[in-house]
């Protein structure tokens, strides 16, 4: 570590293992906060280009060399690669006591770093709840960005301080809840993209020019209302119990895409269940709606 005179907190030499979209950006954010990035590992050409753009003059070396050079090792590799990588580095004695080892996976807490912890390293899980492009515009997106933070209790202040220094907002997630936390984010963000893409395809099939311009105000308002009011924000034919309209939707969508039709049916059923539980849909209307969905789905299957 290097420490300036006075009350300034110690600066950590940072090593970035994996300069993908997250690694290059978070490395740059730490550098912006005064933690020098001293080494990085990049395997693909695109990763090398990101490193050149965001981590200028940082040497690109092998993984063991990155770990050996750093006080804070930032592991920004795919989720499925992380456990094997940590175990392999620990088995070769690469980690050292007192070294911070952080990963940015949403799926895992700090227990995935147990092999490093047994070697005396200090484990941190710092997951930015943000979709990243791997470019400099992400540095602005990190300002105020929530991070899912998990660490041993004694390291919680360090983990939260690092997030704040990167511009983020630390949100504590218990170790045992990391899979559910990540599933919730993936369900919301990734499936939202699928839903919007299907919506745009249907509008294009309906002959609508510039479909994104048409639905942007509606989708933005729906998201805002849902975040504010939850199930009480439900509107539309399912929430009203308009079984005939919903059946017509299923048939029309089926003429364009069987996959999107199946998505619509599944979401209509889930929406009806939630509206019923919230008290915004009468039981009789819900029953008629679900029956209509079942009949229409069966008819569509039979017509294949």
Sine and cosine of phi, psi and omega as CSV:
sin_phi,cos_phi,sin_psi,cos_psi,sin_omega,cos_omega
0.00,0.00,0.45,-0.89,0.15,-0.99
-0.86,-0.50,0.63,-0.78,-0.07,-1.00
-0.70,-0.72,0.79,-0.61,0.03,-1.00
-0.97,0.24,0.41,-0.91,0.04,-1.00
-0.88,0.47,0.39,-0.92,0.03,-1.00
1.00,0.02,-0.53,-0.85,-0.14,-0.99
-1.00,-0.07,0.07,1.00,-0.05,-1.00
-0.89,0.45,0.67,-0.74,0.02,-1.00
-0.93,0.38,0.38,-0.92,-0.01,-1.00
-0.90,0.44,0.56,-0.83,0.06,-1.00
-0.99,-0.14,0.63,-0.78,-0.04,-1.00
-0.95,-0.30,0.68,-0.73,0.15,-0.99
-0.98,0.21,0.84,-0.54,-0.14,-0.99
-0.97,-0.23,0.70,-0.72,0.16,-0.99
-0.87,-0.49,0.76,-0.65,-0.07,-1.00
-0.94,-0.33,0.90,-0.44,0.05,-1.00
-0.99,-0.17,0.99,-0.12,-0.01,-1.00
0.95,-0.30,0.99,-0.17,-0.01,-1.00
-0.98,-0.17,0.80,0.59,0.15,-0.99
-0.98,0.22,-0.39,-0.92,-0.06,-1.00
-0.87,0.49,-0.66,0.75,-0.03,-1.00
-0.98,0.18,-0.71,0.70,-0.13,-0.99
-0.87,0.49,-0.75,0.66,-0.03,-1.00
-0.90,0.44,-0.66,0.76,-0.04,-1.00
-0.93,0.36,-0.73,0.69,-0.02,-1.00
-0.93,0.37,-0.58,0.82,0.10,-0.99
-0.87,0.49,-0.69,0.72,0.03,-1.00
-0.91,0.42,-0.59,0.81,0.02,-1.00
-0.92,0.40,-0.63,0.78,0.05,-1.00
-0.92,0.38,-0.63,0.77,0.05,-1.00
-0.89,0.45,-0.64,0.77,0.04,-1.00
-0.87,0.50,-0.52,0.85,0.00,-1.00
-1.00,0.10,-0.01,1.00,0.06,-1.00
0.97,-0.24,0.03,1.00,0.06,-1.00
-1.00,-0.03,0.94,-0.33,-0.09,-1.00
-0.94,0.35,0.73,-0.68,0.11,-0.99
-1.00,0.07,0.89,-0.46,-0.16,-0.99
-0.97,-0.22,-0.29,0.96,0.00,-1.00
-0.28,-0.96,0.45,-0.89,0.01,-1.00
-0.54,-0.84,0.41,-0.91,0.08,-1.00
-0.88,-0.48,0.78,-0.62,0.01,-1.00
-0.70,-0.72,0.78,-0.62,-0.08,-1.00
-0.98,-0.18,-0.58,0.82,-0.07,-1.00
-0.98,-0.21,0.25,-0.97,0.03,-1.00
-0.89,0.45,-0.66,0.75,0.01,-1.00
-0.90,0.43,-0.60,0.80,0.04,-1.00
-0.91,0.41,-0.62,0.78,0.04,-1.00
-0.91,0.42,-0.63,0.78,0.03,-1.00
-0.91,0.41,-0.63,0.78,0.06,-1.00
-0.89,0.45,-0.68,0.74,0.01,-1.00
-0.88,0.47,-0.67,0.75,0.02,-1.00
-0.89,0.46,-0.60,0.80,-0.05,-1.00
-0.98,0.21,-0.64,0.77,-0.14,-0.99
-0.96,-0.29,-0.40,0.91,-0.02,-1.00
-0.85,-0.53,0.89,0.46,-0.13,-0.99
-0.88,0.48,0.68,-0.73,0.05,-1.00
0.92,0.40,0.18,0.98,0.07,-1.00
-0.99,0.13,0.80,-0.60,-0.02,-1.00
-0.92,0.40,0.68,-0.73,0.07,-1.00
-0.99,-0.11,0.90,-0.44,-0.11,-0.99
-0.72,-0.70,-0.06,-1.00,0.04,-1.00
-0.96,0.27,0.28,-0.96,-0.05,-1.00
-0.86,0.51,-0.74,0.67,0.00,-1.00
-0.85,0.52,-0.61,0.79,0.00,-1.00
-0.92,0.39,-0.58,0.81,0.06,-1.00
-0.88,0.47,-0.74,0.67,-0.05,-1.00
-0.90,0.44,-0.68,0.74,-0.04,-1.00
-0.91,0.42,-0.49,0.87,-0.08,-1.00
-1.00,0.09,-0.21,0.98,-0.25,-0.97
-0.94,-0.34,0.54,-0.84,0.23,-0.97
-1.00,0.06,-0.52,0.85,0.04,-1.00
-0.82,-0.57,0.92,-0.39,0.03,-1.00
-0.99,-0.10,0.85,-0.52,0.00,-1.00
-0.97,-0.25,0.94,-0.34,-0.02,-1.00
-1.00,-0.07,0.96,-0.29,-0.04,-1.00
-0.85,-0.53,0.91,0.41,-0.02,-1.00
-0.90,-0.44,0.25,-0.97,0.03,-1.00
-0.84,0.54,0.50,-0.87,-0.06,-1.00
-0.79,0.61,-0.71,0.70,-0.09,-1.00
-0.95,0.32,-0.31,0.95,0.00,-1.00
-1.00,0.05,-0.46,0.89,-0.18,-0.98
-0.84,0.55,-0.79,0.62,-0.07,-1.00
-0.86,0.52,-0.69,0.72,-0.03,-1.00
-0.92,0.39,-0.62,0.79,0.02,-1.00
-0.89,0.46,-0.74,0.68,-0.02,-1.00
-0.89,0.45,-0.71,0.70,0.00,-1.00
-0.88,0.47,-0.66,0.75,-0.01,-1.00
-0.91,0.41,-0.67,0.74,0.01,-1.00
-0.92,0.39,-0.61,0.79,0.04,-1.00
-0.92,0.39,-0.64,0.77,-0.03,-1.00
-0.90,0.43,-0.46,0.89,0.00,-1.00
-1.00,-0.09,0.14,0.99,0.07,-1.00
0.94,0.35,0.50,0.87,-0.08,-1.00
-0.98,0.21,-0.61,0.79,0.01,-1.00
-0.96,0.29,0.40,-0.92,0.01,-1.00
-0.72,-0.70,0.40,-0.92,0.00,-1.00
-0.87,0.50,0.66,-0.75,0.04,-1.00
1.00,0.09,-0.07,1.00,-0.01,-1.00
-1.00,0.09,0.74,-0.67,0.08,-1.00
-0.98,0.18,0.73,-0.68,0.07,-1.00
-0.81,-0.58,0.89,-0.45,-0.05,-1.00
-0.84,-0.54,0.61,-0.79,0.16,-0.99
-0.87,-0.50,0.25,-0.97,-0.07,-1.00
-0.88,-0.48,0.31,0.95,0.02,-1.00
-0.95,0.30,0.69,-0.73,0.10,-0.99
-0.97,0.24,-0.50,0.87,-0.10,-0.99
-0.93,0.37,-0.64,0.77,-0.16,-0.99
-0.98,-0.22,0.49,-0.87,0.23,-0.97
-1.00,-0.05,-0.53,-0.85,-0.04,-1.00
-1.00,0.02,-0.19,0.98,-0.03,-1.00
-0.92,0.39,-0.41,0.91,0.05,-1.00
-0.90,0.44,-0.30,0.95,0.01,-1.00
-1.00,-0.08,0.20,0.98,-0.04,-1.00
-0.80,0.60,-0.67,0.74,0.04,-1.00
-0.85,0.53,-0.62,0.79,0.04,-1.00
-0.94,0.33,-0.63,0.78,0.00,-1.00
-0.89,0.46,-0.64,0.77,0.02,-1.00
-0.90,0.43,-0.37,0.93,0.06,-1.00
-1.00,0.05,0.03,1.00,0.03,-1.00
0.99,-0.16,0.02,1.00,0.03,-1.00
-0.96,0.26,0.28,-0.96,-0.08,-1.00
-0.93,-0.37,0.92,-0.38,-0.20,-0.98
-1.00,0.02,0.64,-0.77,0.04,-1.00
-0.64,-0.77,0.62,-0.78,0.13,-0.99
-0.88,-0.47,0.90,-0.44,-0.10,-0.99
-0.77,-0.64,0.99,-0.13,-0.11,-0.99
-0.94,-0.33,0.91,-0.41,0.05,-1.00
-0.96,0.27,0.84,-0.54,0.02,-1.00
-0.99,0.11,0.93,0.38,-0.10,-1.00
-0.42,-0.91,0.61,-0.79,0.13,-0.99
-0.99,0.11,0.76,-0.65,-0.12,-0.99
-0.90,-0.44,0.52,-0.85,0.00,-1.00
-0.99,-0.16,-0.28,0.96,-0.07,-1.00
0.99,0.16,0.35,0.94,0.02,-1.00
-0.83,-0.55,0.09,-1.00,-0.08,-1.00
-0.90,0.43,-0.35,0.94,0.01,-1.00
-0.91,0.41,-0.35,0.94,0.01,-1.00
-0.93,0.36,-0.40,0.92,0.01,-1.00
-0.89,0.46,-0.60,0.80,0.07,-1.00
-0.94,0.34,-0.57,0.82,0.01,-1.00
-0.92,0.40,-0.45,0.89,0.00,-1.00
-0.95,0.31,-0.35,0.94,-0.01,-1.00
-0.92,0.39,0.93,-0.37,-0.05,-1.00
0.99,0.11,0.04,1.00,-0.02,-1.00
-0.94,0.34,0.76,-0.65,0.08,-1.00
-0.92,0.39,0.64,-0.77,0.12,-0.99
-0.87,-0.50,0.76,-0.65,0.15,-0.99
-0.98,0.21,0.92,-0.40,-0.13,-0.99
-0.93,-0.36,0.76,-0.65,0.08,-1.00
-0.64,-0.77,0.74,-0.67,-0.01,-1.00
-0.27,-0.96,0.30,-0.95,0.16,-0.99
-0.84,0.54,0.50,-0.86,-0.11,-0.99
-0.79,0.61,-0.65,0.76,-0.06,-1.00
-0.94,0.35,-0.32,0.95,0.01,-1.00
-0.98,-0.19,0.00,1.00,-0.03,-1.00
-0.84,0.55,-0.70,0.71,0.01,-1.00
-0.87,0.49,-0.61,0.80,0.01,-1.00
-0.92,0.39,-0.72,0.69,-0.02,-1.00
-0.87,0.50,-0.72,0.69,-0.03,-1.00
-0.93,0.38,-0.60,0.80,0.01,-1.00
-0.90,0.43,-0.66,0.75,0.02,-1.00
-0.89,0.46,-0.65,0.76,0.03,-1.00
-0.89,0.45,-0.71,0.70,0.02,-1.00
-0.87,0.49,-0.66,0.76,0.01,-1.00
-0.90,0.45,-0.52,0.85,0.06,-1.00
-0.98,0.20,-0.07,1.00,0.01,-1.00
0.99,-0.17,-0.01,1.00,-0.11,-0.99
-1.00,0.01,0.04,-1.00,0.00,-1.00
-0.88,-0.47,0.96,-0.29,-0.07,-1.00
-0.94,0.33,0.75,-0.66,0.07,-1.00
-0.85,-0.53,0.86,-0.51,-0.09,-1.00
-0.97,0.23,0.75,-0.66,0.04,-1.00
-0.81,-0.58,0.83,-0.56,0.00,-1.00
-0.89,0.45,0.52,-0.85,-0.02,-1.00
-0.79,0.61,-0.74,0.68,-0.06,-1.00
-0.94,0.34,-0.24,0.97,-0.05,-1.00
-0.98,-0.19,0.06,1.00,-0.04,-1.00
-0.86,0.51,-0.71,0.70,0.01,-1.00
-0.86,0.51,-0.65,0.76,0.00,-1.00
-0.93,0.36,-0.65,0.76,0.06,-1.00
-0.84,0.55,-0.74,0.67,-0.05,-1.00
-0.94,0.34,-0.61,0.79,0.04,-1.00
-0.88,0.48,-0.64,0.77,0.01,-1.00
-0.89,0.45,-0.71,0.71,0.00,-1.00
-0.91,0.42,-0.69,0.73,0.00,-1.00
-0.91,0.41,-0.66,0.75,0.01,-1.00
-0.87,0.49,-0.70,0.72,-0.03,-1.00
-0.95,0.30,-0.79,0.61,-0.13,-0.99
-0.98,0.22,-0.76,0.65,-0.08,-1.00
-0.94,0.34,-0.69,0.72,-0.02,-1.00
-0.96,0.30,-0.41,0.91,0.12,-0.99
-0.90,0.44,-0.65,0.76,0.04,-1.00
-0.88,0.48,-0.70,0.72,0.03,-1.00
-0.87,0.49,-0.70,0.71,-0.02,-1.00
-0.88,0.47,-0.71,0.71,-0.01,-1.00
-0.92,0.40,-0.66,0.75,0.01,-1.00
-0.88,0.47,-0.66,0.76,0.05,-1.00
-0.90,0.44,-0.64,0.77,0.03,-1.00
-0.87,0.50,-0.70,0.71,-0.01,-1.00
-0.91,0.42,-0.63,0.78,0.02,-1.00
-0.90,0.44,-0.66,0.75,0.01,-1.00
-0.91,0.42,-0.65,0.76,0.01,-1.00
-0.92,0.39,-0.60,0.80,0.08,-1.00
-0.89,0.46,-0.66,0.75,0.03,-1.00
-0.91,0.42,-0.45,0.90,0.03,-1.00
-0.99,0.11,0.04,1.00,0.05,-1.00
0.99,0.11,0.25,0.97,-0.02,-1.00
-0.99,0.17,0.81,-0.58,0.10,-1.00
-0.99,0.15,0.60,-0.80,0.01,-1.00
0.79,0.61,0.85,0.52,-0.05,-1.00
-0.87,0.50,-0.53,0.85,0.00,-1.00
-0.89,0.46,-0.64,0.77,0.01,-1.00
-0.91,0.41,-0.55,0.84,0.00,-1.00
-0.92,0.38,-0.71,0.70,-0.15,-0.99
-1.00,-0.07,-0.21,0.98,-0.06,-1.00
-0.82,0.57,-0.74,0.67,0.01,-1.00
-0.90,0.44,-0.63,0.77,-0.01,-1.00
-0.91,0.42,-0.75,0.66,-0.04,-1.00
-0.92,0.38,-0.61,0.80,0.04,-1.00
-0.90,0.44,-0.68,0.74,0.02,-1.00
-0.92,0.39,-0.64,0.77,0.00,-1.00
-0.89,0.45,-0.68,0.73,0.02,-1.00
-0.90,0.44,-0.70,0.71,0.01,-1.00
-0.88,0.48,-0.70,0.72,0.00,-1.00
-0.90,0.43,-0.64,0.77,0.00,-1.00
-0.91,0.42,-0.64,0.77,0.02,-1.00
-0.92,0.39,-0.52,0.85,-0.01,-1.00
-0.99,0.13,-0.63,0.78,-0.22,-0.98
-0.83,-0.56,-0.07,1.00,0.01,-1.00
0.88,0.47,-0.69,-0.72,-0.06,-1.00
-0.89,0.46,-0.40,0.92,-0.01,-1.00
-0.93,0.36,-0.21,0.98,0.04,-1.00
-0.99,0.12,-0.08,1.00,-0.04,-1.00
-0.89,0.46,0.75,-0.66,0.10,-0.99
-0.70,-0.72,0.01,-1.00,0.10,-1.00
0.99,-0.13,-0.03,-1.00,-0.14,-0.99
-0.90,0.43,-0.57,0.82,0.01,-1.00
-0.92,0.38,-0.74,0.67,-0.01,-1.00
-0.89,0.45,-0.47,0.88,0.02,-1.00
-1.00,0.05,-0.26,0.96,-0.05,-1.00
0.99,0.16,0.46,0.89,-0.01,-1.00
-0.99,0.14,0.99,0.12,-0.11,-0.99
-0.89,0.46,-0.64,0.77,-0.02,-1.00
-0.90,0.43,-0.65,0.76,0.02,-1.00
-0.91,0.42,-0.68,0.73,0.00,-1.00
-0.90,0.44,-0.65,0.76,0.04,-1.00
-0.88,0.48,-0.66,0.75,0.04,-1.00
-0.90,0.44,-0.62,0.79,0.06,-1.00
-0.86,0.50,-0.73,0.68,-0.05,-1.00
-0.86,0.51,-0.70,0.72,-0.01,-1.00
-0.91,0.41,-0.68,0.73,-0.02,-1.00
-0.91,0.41,-0.67,0.74,0.00,-1.00
-0.92,0.38,-0.62,0.78,0.01,-1.00
-0.87,0.49,-0.48,0.88,0.04,-1.00
-0.93,0.36,-0.35,0.94,-0.04,-1.00
-0.98,-0.19,-0.72,0.70,-0.10,-1.00
-0.41,-0.91,0.86,-0.51,0.06,-1.00
-0.92,0.40,-0.60,0.80,-0.01,-1.00
-0.90,0.43,-0.71,0.71,0.01,-1.00
-0.93,0.38,-0.58,0.81,0.07,-1.00
-0.87,0.50,-0.71,0.71,0.01,-1.00
-0.89,0.45,-0.61,0.79,0.06,-1.00
-0.89,0.45,-0.71,0.71,-0.01,-1.00
-0.87,0.50,-0.71,0.70,-0.02,-1.00
-0.88,0.47,-0.72,0.69,-0.01,-1.00
-0.88,0.47,-0.68,0.73,-0.02,-1.00
-0.95,0.30,-0.55,0.84,0.06,-1.00
-0.90,0.43,-0.66,0.75,0.04,-1.00
-0.90,0.43,-0.70,0.71,0.01,-1.00
-0.90,0.44,-0.63,0.78,0.01,-1.00
-0.91,0.41,-0.66,0.75,0.03,-1.00
-0.88,0.47,-0.68,0.73,0.02,-1.00
-0.87,0.49,-0.68,0.74,-0.04,-1.00
-0.95,0.31,-0.64,0.77,0.04,-1.00
-0.90,0.43,-0.61,0.79,0.04,-1.00
-0.91,0.42,-0.71,0.70,-0.01,-1.00
-0.91,0.41,-0.53,0.85,-0.01,-1.00
-0.99,0.16,-0.15,0.99,0.02,-1.00
0.99,0.13,0.18,0.98,0.02,-1.00
-1.00,-0.06,-0.12,0.99,0.02,-1.00
-0.78,-0.63,0.79,-0.61,0.00,-1.00
-0.93,0.35,0.50,-0.87,-0.02,-1.00
-0.86,0.50,-0.66,0.75,-0.01,-1.00
-0.90,0.45,-0.65,0.76,0.02,-1.00
-0.93,0.38,-0.64,0.77,0.01,-1.00
-0.89,0.45,-0.67,0.74,0.00,-1.00
-0.89,0.45,-0.70,0.71,0.02,-1.00
-0.90,0.44,-0.62,0.79,-0.01,-1.00
-0.92,0.40,-0.73,0.68,-0.01,-1.00
-0.91,0.40,-0.60,0.80,0.08,-1.00
-0.89,0.46,-0.69,0.73,0.00,-1.00
-0.89,0.45,-0.64,0.76,0.04,-1.00
-0.89,0.45,-0.69,0.73,0.00,-1.00
-0.89,0.45,-0.69,0.72,0.00,-1.00
-0.91,0.42,-0.71,0.71,-0.03,-1.00
-0.91,0.42,-0.66,0.75,0.03,-1.00
-0.89,0.45,-0.64,0.77,0.02,-1.00
-0.92,0.40,-0.66,0.75,0.02,-1.00
-0.90,0.44,-0.65,0.76,0.00,-1.00
-0.91,0.41,-0.64,0.77,0.04,-1.00
-0.89,0.46,-0.66,0.75,-0.05,-1.00
-0.93,0.36,-0.41,0.91,-0.04,-1.00
-1.00,0.07,-0.07,1.00,-0.01,-1.00
-0.93,0.36,0.00,0.00,0.00,0.00
